[in-house]
Amino acid sequence: LPELNLLASSPEPQPEAICARFSNDGNLLAFGSREKDVRIWASDLSEWKSLPRFTADPSVVRDVAFTPDGQFLVVGTDNGTVWTWELASQTVQKVLRPVSGHVWSVAVSPSGSTEIFGCDGGSIVVNHRENVGSHRRTLLRIEEPLNSAAFNPSQTLAGLIRRESGDVVLAETSSGKVLRTLQLTGAARPNCVSFSTISETVWVGDDDGRIHEFNLLTGKSLRELKICDNSMDWMAISPSGALVAVRFGEPSVFGGMIWDLPTSHMRRLIPGSANPARRQQMFGFVDEHHILASRAREALILDLNSESPQQIPLPSDSK
């Protein structure tokens, strides 16, 4: 099976990326790093322009999200701080501290009016963007550490994986109401969760190389696919709902694959590597044909189809 091909990369070493996100229109790209900053580029996949980077407090950046209009970037960090960075003025517009621990995931509602954070302690914290912080609400608190926190495309539902019990909790982000708890069959434990982009289903990846599909309305298990022999720690569904990307293995040798859901067959393999210069990590689908990823200290866009893709370098970022 062919490996994924390189479509675009940054020519100079960058801090190791651990989260990445495109803006809604695909013209902005942000990578959060272990070196406490966010690199931002403007791009249409043919031309790239680096924008001034955002540097957080002394804490690892865990997740980033653009507002729908692309004017602001919301940044969640390891020490429980959420920053709102205005790209035009290159200034911090707001600083929140929803929890004392990690902020694992951030999202902005489609209207742009609400920010949602998945945090340590099993919290879903909702903040209205026009408020400075005093009006934020902790809608749901599960007194247990999380393995994963994810939101559906409309940000109306949250999927939380409780680390100790291994339960997958589905909750409304508007009220914090727990709708249902999903249970995997057998001894496998869930590690990651991703919502389908086109149907009322949610997918859960476990520590035994299986992905499980559940109906959101009933909580019923719809199917289970054995796709590898490794534990998975991340997954994403493509815009059409036809492909799933998973990352598996130990952090020092991460590999991954793209799986075709309608046919239940592997489409592409990303071999793991103990060599940091060759190891690739995926962060999400750009569209049905491209994956946002990193390799060591490089930002990548991987083409799922082209045998001889054009390589388009990202410029060195601005300070």
C-alpha positions as CSV (number, residue, x, y, z in Angstrom):
1,L,0.0,0.0,0.0
2,P,1.3,3.5,-0.9
3,E,2.3,5.9,1.9
4,L,0.6,9.3,2.0
5,N,2.3,11.9,-0.2
6,L,3.6,15.3,0.8
7,L,1.7,18.2,-0.7
8,A,3.0,21.1,1.4
9,S,5.6,21.5,4.2
10,S,7.5,24.2,6.1
11,P,11.1,24.5,4.9
12,E,12.7,25.3,8.3
13,P,12.5,23.5,11.6
14,Q,9.4,24.4,13.7
15,P,8.5,23.6,17.3
16,E,7.0,20.1,17.6
17,A,3.2,20.5,16.8
18,I,0.7,18.8,19.1
19,C,-2.5,20.4,17.8
20,A,-3.5,22.1,14.5
21,R,-6.6,23.7,13.0
22,F,-7.8,25.4,9.8
23,S,-10.2,28.2,9.8
24,N,-13.7,27.6,8.4
25,D,-12.8,29.0,5.0
26,G,-9.5,27.1,4.9
27,N,-7.5,30.3,4.4
28,L,-5.8,30.2,7.9
29,L,-3.8,27.5,9.5
30,A,-2.6,27.4,13.2
31,F,-0.2,24.9,14.8
32,G,0.1,24.8,18.6
33,S,3.4,23.5,20.0
34,R,5.1,22.1,23.0
35,E,7.2,25.2,23.0
36,K,4.3,27.3,24.3
37,D,3.5,29.2,21.1
38,V,1.2,29.1,18.1
39,R,2.4,29.5,14.5
40,I,-0.1,30.9,12.1
41,W,-0.1,31.0,8.3
42,A,-2.5,32.4,5.7
43,S,-2.9,30.0,2.7
44,D,-5.0,29.0,-0.2
45,L,-2.9,25.8,-0.7
46,S,-0.9,27.5,-3.5
47,E,0.6,30.5,-1.7
48,W,1.5,30.9,2.0
49,K,2.1,33.9,4.2
50,S,3.3,33.7,7.7
51,L,1.6,35.8,10.4
52,P,3.0,36.9,13.7
53,R,3.0,34.0,16.2
54,F,1.1,34.0,19.4
55,T,3.1,33.1,22.6
56,A,1.1,31.7,25.5
57,D,2.1,31.8,29.2
58,P,4.7,29.2,30.3
59,S,2.4,26.3,29.3
60,V,2.0,23.8,26.5
61,V,-0.6,24.7,23.9
62,R,-3.2,21.8,23.9
63,D,-5.8,23.0,21.4
64,V,-6.6,25.9,19.1
65,A,-9.8,27.0,17.3
66,F,-10.6,29.9,15.0
67,T,-13.8,31.9,15.3
68,P,-16.1,31.4,12.3
69,D,-15.1,34.8,10.9
70,G,-11.4,34.0,11.2
71,Q,-10.7,37.2,13.2
72,F,-9.8,35.5,16.4
73,L,-7.9,32.4,17.5
74,V,-8.9,30.7,20.8
75,V,-6.0,28.8,22.5
76,G,-6.3,26.3,25.3
77,T,-3.2,25.5,27.5
78,D,-1.9,23.0,30.0
79,N,-2.3,25.3,33.0
80,G,-6.1,25.9,32.6
81,T,-5.8,29.2,30.7
82,V,-7.8,30.0,27.5
83,W,-6.5,32.9,25.5
84,T,-8.3,34.8,22.7
85,W,-5.9,36.3,20.1
86,E,-7.0,38.9,17.6
87,L,-5.1,38.3,14.4
88,A,-5.5,41.8,12.9
89,S,-4.2,43.7,15.9
90,Q,-1.9,40.9,17.1
91,T,-3.2,41.4,20.7
92,V,-4.7,39.3,23.4
93,Q,-8.4,40.2,23.7
94,K,-9.4,38.0,26.6
95,V,-7.9,35.6,29.1
96,L,-10.0,33.0,31.0
97,R,-9.1,30.4,33.5
98,P,-12.0,27.9,33.4
99,V,-10.1,25.3,35.4
100,S,-6.9,24.8,37.4
101,G,-5.7,21.8,35.3
102,H,-5.5,21.1,31.5
103,V,-7.8,22.5,28.9
104,W,-7.8,19.6,26.5
105,S,-10.1,20.9,23.8
106,V,-11.6,24.1,22.6
107,A,-14.4,24.9,20.1
108,V,-16.3,27.9,18.9
109,S,-20.0,27.6,18.1
110,P,-21.0,28.1,14.4
111,S,-22.6,31.5,15.3
112,G,-19.3,32.6,16.9
113,S,-21.2,33.6,20.1
114,T,-20.1,30.8,22.4
115,E,-16.8,29.1,23.3
116,I,-16.7,25.6,24.7
117,F,-13.9,24.0,26.6
118,G,-13.2,20.3,27.6
119,C,-11.2,20.4,30.7
120,D,-9.6,18.4,33.5
121,G,-11.9,17.1,36.1
122,G,-14.4,16.1,33.4
123,S,-15.7,19.6,32.9
124,I,-17.6,21.2,30.0
125,V,-17.2,24.9,30.4
126,V,-19.2,27.3,28.2
127,N,-18.4,31.0,27.9
128,H,-20.3,33.7,25.9
129,R,-17.6,35.5,23.8
130,E,-19.0,39.0,24.6
131,N,-18.3,38.3,28.3
132,V,-14.9,38.7,29.9
133,G,-15.2,35.7,32.1
134,S,-17.4,36.4,35.0
135,H,-20.4,35.0,33.1
136,R,-18.9,31.7,32.1
137,R,-20.8,28.6,33.2
138,T,-19.5,25.1,34.1
139,L,-22.3,23.1,32.7
140,L,-21.1,19.6,33.5
141,R,-18.5,18.3,35.9
142,I,-17.6,14.7,36.1
143,E,-15.3,14.2,39.0
144,E,-12.9,11.9,37.1
145,P,-9.9,12.6,34.8
146,L,-10.6,12.5,31.0
147,N,-8.9,10.5,28.3
148,S,-10.6,12.6,25.6
149,A,-13.0,15.4,25.0
150,A,-14.6,16.1,21.6
151,F,-17.5,18.1,20.1
152,N,-19.8,17.4,17.2
153,P,-19.6,19.7,14.2
154,S,-22.3,22.0,15.4
155,Q,-20.8,22.1,19.0
156,T,-24.2,21.0,20.5
157,L,-22.9,17.7,21.8
158,A,-19.8,16.7,23.7
159,G,-18.2,13.3,23.9
160,L,-16.1,12.7,27.1
161,I,-14.1,9.5,27.9
162,R,-13.7,9.0,31.6
163,R,-10.2,7.6,32.2
164,E,-10.9,5.4,35.3
165,S,-14.3,3.9,34.5
166,G,-13.8,3.8,30.7
167,D,-17.3,5.2,30.0
168,V,-18.1,7.4,27.1
169,V,-20.4,10.2,28.2
170,L,-22.5,12.1,25.7
171,A,-23.8,15.5,26.9
172,E,-25.6,18.6,25.6
173,T,-23.3,21.6,25.6
174,S,-26.3,24.0,26.0
175,S,-27.5,22.5,29.3
176,G,-24.8,20.1,30.5
177,K,-27.4,17.3,30.5
178,V,-26.0,13.9,30.2
179,L,-27.9,12.2,27.4
180,R,-26.5,8.7,27.6
181,T,-23.4,6.7,28.5
182,L,-21.9,4.4,25.8
183,Q,-20.3,1.0,26.8
184,L,-17.9,-1.0,24.7
185,T,-18.1,-4.7,24.5
186,G,-15.4,-6.9,26.0
187,A,-12.4,-5.7,28.0
188,A,-11.3,-3.0,25.6
189,R,-11.2,0.5,26.9
190,P,-12.0,3.7,24.9
191,N,-9.2,6.1,24.2
192,C,-10.6,8.6,21.6
193,V,-14.0,9.8,20.2
194,S,-15.0,11.5,17.0
195,F,-18.5,12.6,15.8
196,S,-19.6,11.9,12.2
197,T,-19.9,15.0,10.1
198,I,-23.0,13.8,8.2
199,S,-25.0,11.4,10.3
200,E,-26.3,11.0,13.8
201,T,-23.4,8.7,14.8
202,V,-20.3,8.9,17.0
203,W,-17.2,6.7,16.6
204,V,-15.0,5.5,19.5
205,G,-11.5,4.1,19.2
206,D,-10.2,1.7,21.8
207,D,-6.9,0.3,23.2
208,D,-7.3,-3.0,21.2
209,G,-7.2,-1.6,17.7
210,R,-11.0,-1.4,17.2
211,I,-13.3,1.5,16.2
212,H,-17.0,1.4,17.3
213,E,-19.9,3.2,15.8
214,F,-22.9,4.2,18.0
215,N,-26.2,5.8,17.2
216,L,-26.4,9.2,18.9
217,L,-30.1,9.1,19.5
218,T,-30.4,5.6,21.0
219,G,-26.9,4.8,22.1
220,K,-27.1,1.5,20.2
221,S,-23.9,0.0,18.9
222,L,-24.1,-0.1,15.1
223,R,-20.9,-1.8,14.1
224,E,-17.3,-2.6,15.2
225,L,-14.3,-2.7,13.0
226,K,-10.9,-4.3,13.9
227,I,-8.4,-2.1,12.0
228,C,-5.1,-2.6,13.7
229,D,-3.4,-4.3,16.7
230,N,-2.4,-1.2,18.5
231,S,-4.0,1.2,20.9
232,M,-5.5,4.3,19.3
233,D,-5.2,7.8,20.9
234,W,-6.7,10.0,18.2
235,M,-9.3,9.7,15.3
236,A,-11.2,12.0,12.9
237,I,-14.0,11.6,10.4
238,S,-13.7,13.1,6.9
239,P,-16.2,15.7,5.7
240,S,-18.2,13.2,3.7
241,G,-18.2,10.7,6.6
242,A,-16.7,8.1,4.3
243,L,-13.2,8.0,5.8
244,V,-11.7,7.7,9.3
245,A,-8.2,8.7,10.2
246,V,-6.6,7.1,13.3
247,R,-3.3,7.4,15.1
248,F,-2.0,4.4,17.0
249,G,1.0,3.0,18.7
250,E,3.4,4.3,21.4
251,P,4.1,8.1,21.3
252,S,7.7,7.4,20.3
253,V,6.7,5.4,17.2
254,F,3.3,6.8,16.3
255,G,1.8,5.4,13.0
256,G,-1.6,5.8,11.5
257,M,-4.0,4.9,8.7
258,I,-6.9,6.1,6.7
259,W,-9.9,3.6,6.7
260,D,-12.7,3.5,4.2
261,L,-15.9,3.1,6.2
262,P,-18.4,2.1,3.4
263,T,-16.2,-0.8,2.3
264,S,-14.5,-1.5,5.7
265,H,-11.1,-1.6,4.1
266,M,-7.8,0.3,4.7
267,R,-7.2,3.0,2.1
268,R,-3.8,4.3,3.2
269,L,-1.1,3.5,5.8
270,I,1.2,5.8,7.6
271,P,4.0,3.6,9.0
272,G,5.3,4.4,12.5
273,S,8.9,5.3,13.0
274,A,11.2,5.6,16.0
275,N,13.1,8.2,14.0
276,P,11.7,11.7,15.0
277,A,12.7,13.0,11.6
278,R,10.3,10.6,9.9
279,R,7.5,10.2,12.4
280,Q,4.2,11.7,11.2
281,Q,1.2,12.8,13.3
282,M,-2.2,13.6,11.8
283,F,-4.5,16.4,13.2
284,G,-7.6,16.3,10.9
285,F,-9.0,16.4,7.4
286,V,-8.6,19.5,5.3
287,D,-11.1,18.1,2.9
288,E,-11.9,14.7,1.5
289,H,-8.4,14.4,-0.2
290,H,-6.0,16.1,2.2
291,I,-4.9,15.5,5.8
292,L,-3.4,18.2,8.1
293,A,-0.3,16.6,9.8
294,S,3.2,17.2,11.1
295,R,6.5,15.3,10.8
296,A,8.9,15.9,13.6
297,R,9.1,19.7,13.6
298,E,7.5,20.2,10.1
299,A,4.0,21.3,9.3
300,L,2.5,19.1,6.5
301,I,-0.5,18.8,4.3
302,L,-0.8,15.2,3.0
303,D,-2.4,14.4,-0.3
304,L,-4.4,11.1,-0.2
305,N,-4.5,10.7,-4.0
306,S,-1.6,12.1,-5.9
307,E,1.3,9.9,-6.8
308,S,3.6,12.8,-7.6
309,P,2.3,15.8,-5.5
310,Q,3.7,19.3,-5.8
311,Q,5.6,20.4,-2.8
312,I,4.7,23.9,-1.6
313,P,6.8,25.2,1.2
314,L,5.4,27.3,4.0
315,P,7.5,30.4,4.7
316,S,9.3,30.8,8.0
317,D,6.9,32.4,10.5
318,S,7.1,35.9,11.7
319,K,8.0,36.7,15.2
